[in-house]
Amino acid sequence: MNFYQLGAFMALLWGLALGSFVNVVWYRVPLKKSIVLPPSSCPACGQFIKWYHNIPVLSYLLLRGKCAYCKAPISPLYLGVEMLFGLTSLICWLFSANHLAYYIVLYSAVALTIIASGLVVRWKQRN
């Protein structure tokens, strides 16, 4: 594996992790909950999610989109957001001429997504 391939793999992982964090923010901020503590839990049964049940994309697929404890369905939106951020990060890496361009494009995309999500959350709160 050369540097370019390793960079692409790391960009994908970074994007998946970022997408997972954005899911946390989108879920907790409208509920006026901390984004740090307590740890993630199932909205249906309240059971804290173990770290190995919280690996972006992989855990969703292995658990077949259900809580490991109560088997309540988990919205595919979480999977979609993680995959969208992962692929966005990978595409930014593949089409960037250098590392600085990658970070500029990636963080611009993330900033636009966060701004757009904030507008959606505000719109939902008003309706």
Backbone torsions as a table, in degrees:
resi	resn	phi	psi	omega
1	MET	NA	123.7	-179.5
2	ASN	-88.3	176.4	-176.7
3	PHE	-59.8	-41.4	-177.7
4	TYR	-63.3	-43.8	178.9
5	GLN	-67.1	-41.1	177.4
6	LEU	-62.5	-42.7	177.5
7	GLY	-61.0	-40.7	178.7
8	ALA	-64.3	-43.3	179.0
9	PHE	-63.5	-43.8	179.8
10	MET	-66.6	-36.8	177.3
11	ALA	-63.3	-41.1	177.5
12	LEU	-62.1	-47.9	179.4
13	LEU	-61.5	-42.8	178.8
14	TRP	-60.3	-44.4	179.3
15	GLY	-64.3	-39.7	177.6
16	LEU	-63.2	-43.9	178.9
17	ALA	-64.1	-40.7	178.9
18	LEU	-64.3	-41.6	177.2
19	GLY	-62.4	-38.5	177.4
20	SER	-63.9	-41.8	178.3
21	PHE	-65.4	-40.6	178.4
22	VAL	-61.8	-37.9	175.3
23	ASN	-59.1	-42.5	178.7
24	VAL	-61.5	-47.0	-179.2
25	VAL	-62.1	-47.3	-179.4
26	TRP	-60.6	-36.2	-178.5
27	TYR	-76.9	-44.4	-170.3
28	ARG	-85.3	-37.6	-175.0
29	VAL	-59.5	-47.0	179.0
30	PRO	-62.3	-25.2	178.6
31	LEU	-88.2	2.7	-178.6
32	LYS	57.6	40.8	176.8
33	LYS	-103.6	156.2	176.4
34	SER	-67.5	144.6	176.1
35	ILE	-88.4	-1.4	-177.4
36	VAL	-106.2	-54.8	-177.7
37	LEU	-129.5	149.3	-4.1
38	PRO	-74.5	173.0	177.9
39	PRO	-60.8	164.0	178.7
40	SER	-58.1	144.7	178.8
41	SER	-142.1	161.1	178.4
42	CYS	-71.3	128.3	178.5
43	PRO	-64.8	-25.1	-177.2
44	ALA	-81.7	-49.5	-175.0
45	CYS	-107.9	-12.9	178.3
46	GLY	81.0	-1.1	-178.9
47	GLN	-68.3	132.5	177.0
48	PHE	-63.7	141.0	-177.7
49	ILE	-88.7	125.1	178.3
50	LYS	-68.7	155.3	-175.5
51	TRP	-57.6	-37.0	-177.0
52	TYR	-79.1	-7.0	171.2
53	HIS	-96.2	4.1	-174.0
54	ASN	-122.9	24.2	178.3
55	ILE	-83.5	122.5	-175.4
56	PRO	-51.8	137.4	179.0
57	VAL	63.5	-54.6	-176.2
58	LEU	-57.5	-49.2	-178.9
59	SER	-64.0	-40.3	179.2
60	TYR	-58.9	-45.1	-178.8
61	LEU	-68.4	-43.8	-179.4
62	LEU	-66.0	-35.0	178.9
63	LEU	-87.1	2.0	179.6
64	ARG	55.0	37.5	175.6
65	GLY	70.4	26.6	-179.5
66	LYS	-132.3	154.1	175.9
67	CYS	-61.8	138.8	-179.8
68	ALA	-67.5	-19.6	-174.3
69	TYR	-102.9	-55.6	-175.4
70	CYS	-101.5	-5.2	179.4
71	LYS	65.5	17.4	175.1
72	ALA	-66.8	144.2	-179.6
73	PRO	-67.5	144.7	175.0
74	ILE	-107.1	131.7	-176.9
75	SER	-56.9	134.9	175.7
76	PRO	-66.0	-11.3	176.4
77	LEU	-59.1	-37.8	178.7
78	TYR	-61.0	-45.8	177.7
79	LEU	-61.8	-44.1	-178.6
80	GLY	-62.0	-42.4	179.5
81	VAL	-64.9	-44.4	179.1
82	GLU	-61.1	-44.8	-179.5
83	MET	-67.3	-39.0	179.0
84	LEU	-61.1	-45.8	179.7
85	PHE	-68.2	-39.9	178.4
86	GLY	-61.3	-46.8	-179.8
87	LEU	-68.8	-37.1	177.0
88	THR	-60.8	-44.9	179.4
89	SER	-63.8	-43.4	178.8
90	LEU	-62.6	-44.8	179.6
91	ILE	-63.7	-40.8	177.1
92	CYS	-59.7	-40.3	179.2
93	TRP	-65.8	-47.0	-175.2
94	LEU	-65.4	-31.1	-176.1
95	PHE	-103.9	6.5	178.3
96	SER	-90.4	139.1	-180.0
97	ALA	-75.1	-27.9	179.8
98	ASN	-153.3	176.5	-175.5
99	HIS	-65.1	-39.1	179.7
100	LEU	-61.8	-44.0	178.5
101	ALA	-61.7	-39.5	177.6
102	TYR	-57.4	-50.1	-177.2
103	TYR	-66.6	-37.9	178.7
104	ILE	-64.3	-48.0	-179.3
105	VAL	-65.7	-45.2	-178.3
106	LEU	-62.4	-50.1	-177.7
107	TYR	-68.5	-28.9	173.7
108	SER	-66.3	-43.0	178.1
109	ALA	-63.8	-42.3	179.0
110	VAL	-64.8	-44.7	-179.9
111	ALA	-60.9	-43.8	178.4
112	LEU	-63.4	-38.7	178.7
113	THR	-65.4	-43.0	-179.9
114	ILE	-66.4	-41.4	177.5
115	ILE	-62.2	-46.6	179.6
116	ALA	-62.5	-40.7	-179.8
117	SER	-67.3	-36.5	176.7
118	GLY	-62.0	-39.9	177.4
119	LEU	-65.3	-40.4	178.7
120	VAL	-64.6	-43.9	179.3
121	VAL	-61.3	-44.6	179.4
122	ARG	-63.7	-39.7	179.5
123	TRP	-64.2	-42.3	179.2
124	LYS	-66.1	-35.8	179.7
125	GLN	-67.1	-31.5	-179.3
126	ARG	-80.2	-25.3	-177.5
127	ASN	-101.3	NA	NA
